Amino acid sequence: MKLKVLLPFQVFAEIDGVKRIVAETHQGSFGLLPNRLDCVAVLAAGILTFETEAADEVYVAVDEGVLIKAGSNVLVSVRNAMGGMDLGQLREAVEREFVNLDEGEKQVRAVLAKLESGFVRRFAEFHRG
């Protein structure tokens, strides 16, 4: 298989000769082998594992995103990715960077929701008066 990991503004990795891939979703982990049917999966922040003909298991920390398998091509599109560390360091990086980023986004969305509800309330008052 050919694995391509895309970030919003660059190609993070492009690997040929991938024998298997294990990815994490919100429902759990699942594996891909070359003869698996085509599929699409929503990825959770976690560790993407793949094995090539030239190397044993390779680990990449990925943020939330989408995985698409079409024929022998596997495309992973995520907001952020990190590699080049051992598995323990990658797991810590996922917890530190990606999960905390999601918490920050939740806080921003909560503030925006308050602003929107205030705007709607004032608009309704203006419309009545």
C-alpha positions in Angstrom: 0.0 0.0 0.0 1.0 3.6 -0.4 0.4 5.8 2.7 0.2 9.6 2.5 -0.2 11.7 5.6 -1.5 15.2 4.9 -1.5 18.3 7.1 -3.4 21.4 6.3 -0.4 23.1 4.6 2.0 20.3 3.7 2.6 16.6 3.1 3.8 15.2 6.4 4.8 11.7 5.0 4.6 9.7 1.9 5.5 6.0 2.3 5.5 3.2 -0.3 5.5 -0.5 0.5 3.3 -0.4 3.6 2.2 -3.9 4.7 -0.3 -2.9 7.4 -1.8 0.1 9.1 -3.5 0.5 12.5 -5.4 3.6 13.2 -7.5 4.9 16.2 -11.1 6.0 15.9 -13.5 7.1 18.7 -14.9 3.6 18.6 -11.5 1.9 19.0 -8.6 0.8 16.9 -8.8 -0.9 13.5 -6.4 -2.4 11.0 -5.9 -2.1 7.3 -4.3 -4.8 5.1 -3.7 -4.4 1.4 -6.7 -6.5 0.3 -9.2 -4.8 2.6 -12.2 -3.2 1.0 -12.1 0.5 0.4 -13.3 2.5 3.4 -13.4 5.9 5.1 -12.9 6.4 8.9 -13.0 9.4 11.2 -9.8 9.4 13.3 -9.4 10.3 16.9 -6.2 11.9 18.2 -3.9 9.0 18.9 -1.1 6.9 17.4 -1.1 5.8 13.8 1.0 2.6 13.4 2.2 1.2 10.1 4.7 -1.5 9.0 6.7 -1.3 5.9 8.8 -3.9 4.0 11.9 -2.1 5.0 11.2 -1.3 8.7 9.3 -2.8 11.6 6.5 -0.8 13.2 6.6 3.0 12.7 4.6 5.2 15.0 3.2 8.7 14.2 1.1 10.8 16.6 -1.9 12.3 14.8 -4.6 14.7 15.7 -8.2 14.2 14.7 -8.8 13.7 11.0 -10.0 11.4 8.3 -8.5 8.2 6.8 -9.5 7.1 3.3 -8.5 3.8 1.7 -9.0 3.5 -2.1 -7.4 0.6 -3.8 -3.8 0.4 -2.6 -3.7 4.1 -1.6 -4.3 5.2 2.0 -4.8 8.9 2.6 -4.7 10.3 6.1 -5.6 13.9 6.5 -5.1 15.4 10.0 -4.7 18.8 11.6 -1.3 17.9 13.2 1.2 15.1 13.3 4.4 14.2 15.0 7.0 11.5 14.5 10.6 10.6 15.2 10.0 9.7 18.9 9.6 6.4 20.7 6.1 5.2 21.5 6.0 6.5 25.1 7.1 10.0 24.0 4.5 10.0 21.2 1.7 9.0 23.6 2.7 11.8 26.0 2.8 14.2 23.1 -0.7 13.2 22.0 -2.1 13.8 25.5 -0.2 17.0 26.0 -0.6 18.7 22.6 -3.7 17.3 20.8 -6.0 16.7 23.7 -5.2 20.1 25.3 -5.7 21.8 22.0 -9.2 20.3 21.9 -9.9 21.7 25.4 -8.8 25.1 24.2 -11.1 24.8 21.2 -14.0 23.9 23.6 -13.4 27.0 25.6 -13.4 29.2 22.5 -16.6 27.6 21.3 -18.3 28.2 24.7 -17.3 31.9 24.6 -18.6 32.2 21.0 -21.9 30.5 21.9 -22.4 33.0 24.7 -21.7 35.9 22.3 -24.1 34.5 19.8 -26.9 33.9 22.3 -26.4 37.5 23.6 -26.6 38.8 20.1 -29.7 36.9 19.3 -31.4 38.0 22.6 -30.6 41.7 21.9 -31.7 41.3 18.3 -35.0 39.9 19.5 -35.5 42.7 22.0 -34.7 45.3 19.3 -37.1 43.6 16.9 -39.9 43.6 19.5 -39.3 47.2 20.6 
